[in-house]
Structure formats: structure tokens, C-alpha cells
């Protein structure tokens, strides 16, 4: 228990730890926005796919009954 300083207590002469933390924090923020946009994309694609499938089934049924 002589020297138990954590990462905050260590001196980093190059500042690489601070730069790395800034990079990670900066990279994490846009990723959350991309995640939200990506999660809505497949949902819209699924809805469009279902609508197209229903339209095809309706067209085939209409042609069969005509």
C-alpha cells in the first residue's frame, strides 16, 4: 500500500491518455445517433416489404378471379 495511485494520479507527459479519452468520447457520441438511424431503417424496409407482398398477393388473387 505504498503507492496506490489510480490512472488519474499518474502523470502522462505526452498527453496520450487524455487524447485517447477524447477520441473515445468523440467516437461514442455519433455511434449512438447512427444506431438509432440504423434501427429505424430495417423497420421501414420491413413495412415496405409487407405492403409489396400484400399488393402482389392481391394482384394474383384479382387475376385469378377475373
C-alpha positions in Angstrom: 0.0 0.0 0.0 3.0 2.3 -0.5 1.9 3.8 -3.8 -1.7 3.1 -4.9 -2.4 6.0 -7.2 -5.1 5.3 -9.8 -4.9 6.3 -13.5 -6.0 9.9 -12.6 -2.9 10.3 -10.4 -0.3 9.3 -13.0 1.5 11.9 -15.0 1.3 11.5 -18.8 3.9 13.8 -20.4 2.7 13.1 -23.9 -0.9 13.6 -23.0 -1.8 10.4 -24.9 -4.2 9.2 -22.3 -6.2 12.4 -22.5 -6.1 12.3 -26.3 -7.3 8.7 -26.3 -10.2 9.5 -23.9 -11.2 12.5 -26.0 -11.1 10.3 -29.1 -13.2 7.6 -27.5 -15.7 10.1 -26.1 -16.0 11.8 -29.5 -16.4 8.5 -31.4 -19.0 7.2 -28.9 -21.4 10.1 -29.4 -22.1 9.8 -33.2 -22.3 6.0 -32.8 -25.4 6.4 -30.7 -27.0 8.5 -33.4 -26.1 6.0 -36.1 -27.5 3.2 -34.0 -30.9 5.0 -33.8 -30.9 5.6 -37.6 -29.9 2.1 -38.3 -32.7 0.6 -36.1 -35.4 2.6 -37.9 -34.1 1.6 -41.3 -34.9 -2.1 -41.2 -38.3 -1.3 -39.7 -39.2 0.8 -42.7 -37.9 -1.8 -45.1 -40.0 -4.5 -43.4 -43.1 -2.4 -43.6 -42.5 -1.7 -47.3 -41.8 -5.4 -47.9 -45.1 -6.4 -46.3 -47.0 -3.8 -48.3 -45.4 -5.0 -51.5 -46.1 -8.6 -50.6 -49.8 -7.8 -49.9 -50.1 -5.9 -53.2 -48.6 -8.9 -55.1 -51.0 -11.4 -53.4 -53.9 -9.1 -54.1 -52.9 -8.7 -57.8 -52.6 -12.5 -58.2 -56.0 -13.1 -56.5 -57.6 -10.4 -58.7 -56.1 -12.0 -61.9 -57.2 -15.5 -60.7 -60.8 -14.3 -60.1 -61.1 -12.3 -63.3 
